Amino acid sequence: MGPVDRDQRGTLRYGHSASSYTKIFKHLNVSRVIRLNEPKYDKAAFTKNGIDHDEMIFIDGSAPPQGIVD
C-alpha cells in the first residue's frame, strides 16, 4: 500500500498520507519515490520536501512494459 490523500471531507481514505511517508523517508535518507500505479496522492508532498518523484505507471498485477524496464 502506498500513500493516499484525504477525501473531500478531509478523512483519510485508507493507509497513510504522503506527508507521513515524507517524514519517514527523510529519516531513512530516501531521495526518490517512484509511483507505479494510478495517482492517489499529490507528488508535491515529496518534491516540496526535497524528495524526487518519478512515474512508471502500469496496470496493477501486470508486468511493466519493456520501455519502463529499459
C-alpha positions as semicolon CSV with decimal commas, in nm:
position;residue;x (nm);y (nm);z (nm)
1;M;0,000;0,000;0,000
2;G;0,129;0,342;-0,086
3;P;0,041;0,694;0,024
4;V;-0,310;0,833;-0,023
5;D;-0,456;1,180;0,008
6;R;-0,762;1,259;0,215
7;D;-1,109;1,253;0,058
8;Q;-1,325;1,563;0,001
9;R;-1,436;1,564;0,368
10;G;-1,076;1,553;0,489
11;T;-1,099;1,190;0,600
12;L;-0,801;0,966;0,525
13;R;-0,939;0,703;0,287
14;Y;-0,703;0,420;0,385
15;G;-0,333;0,393;0,451
16;H;-0,110;0,687;0,536
17;S;-0,084;1,032;0,385
18;A;0,208;1,126;0,163
19;S;0,329;1,368;0,430
20;S;0,354;1,077;0,677
21;Y;0,574;0,890;0,431
22;T;0,783;1,203;0,376
23;K;0,882;1,217;0,742
24;I;0,984;0,851;0,741
25;F;1,166;0,876;0,407
26;K;1,366;1,181;0,517
27;H;1,469;0,994;0,833
28;L;1,584;0,700;0,617
29;N;1,759;0,926;0,362
30;V;1,526;0,823;0,079
31;S;1,585;1,062;-0,210
32;R;1,339;0,939;-0,478
33;V;0,986;0,798;-0,491
34;I;0,857;0,614;-0,797
35;R;0,480;0,587;-0,845
36;L;0,386;0,257;-1,011
37;N;0,008;0,286;-1,042
38;E;-0,270;0,543;-1,063
39;P;-0,220;0,865;-0,864
40;K;-0,370;0,852;-0,515
41;Y;-0,168;1,140;-0,372
42;D;-0,017;1,472;-0,474
43;K;0,350;1,420;-0,558
44;A;0,421;1,773;-0,428
45;A;0,416;1,626;-0,075
46;F;0,750;1,470;-0,169
47;T;0,901;1,721;-0,410
48;K;0,848;2,022;-0,184
49;N;1,042;1,831;0,083
50;G;1,342;1,757;-0,139
51;I;1,242;1,404;-0,244
52;D;1,242;1,348;-0,621
53;H;0,931;1,189;-0,771
54;D;0,901;0,987;-1,093
55;E;0,617;0,794;-1,256
56;M;0,645;0,447;-1,409
57;I;0,276;0,364;-1,424
58;F;0,147;0,025;-1,534
59;I;-0,162;-0,183;-1,454
60;D;-0,150;-0,342;-1,107
61;G;-0,070;-0,713;-1,117
62;S;0,086;-0,695;-1,461
63;A;0,444;-0,681;-1,577
64;P;0,566;-0,333;-1,666
65;P;0,605;-0,255;-2,035
66;Q;0,954;-0,316;-2,173
67;G;1,004;0,060;-2,219
68;I;0,974;0,112;-1,844
69;V;1,215;-0,171;-1,764
70;D;1,486;-0,048;-2,004
